[in-house]
Amino acid sequence: MNDNHRLVYSTEQGSLDKPMQKSSSAGKKKTKSAAPVIKNPNKQGVRIRRESKGRGGKTVCIVDGLQLDDNGLKTLLKTLKAQLGTGGAVKEGCLEIQGDHRDKLLQLLEKEGIKARLAGG
């Protein structure tokens, strides 16, 4: 390489613009803090909202704030889809249900013992 050219990126090392960190801290990775422990599961902040942006005009109801593991989310989604007669998916820890079923979802979640609120307008 010429002296007037410098390497700014390498696929092996990443960006070379920033000075290299010390080797002792380079091996350490940032750890995410654990999710907050919810003392009262009835007040866990479950929200039901309607979205249509970025979906080709299709409306979806999103249920978020559920403190369930992946298997729990999948089983809850399966029962909700069967009772509503719609499709849906689990994405990023949220339930996505096709169509505008917010009022029905609110009733069904209360039957399951989950206290939820409607969000948005």
Summary of the structure (lengths in Angstrom):
residues: 121
radius of gyration: 22.6
end to end distance: 60.1
largest distance: 71.7
contacts: 243
relative contact order: 0.16
helix: 26%
strand: 22%
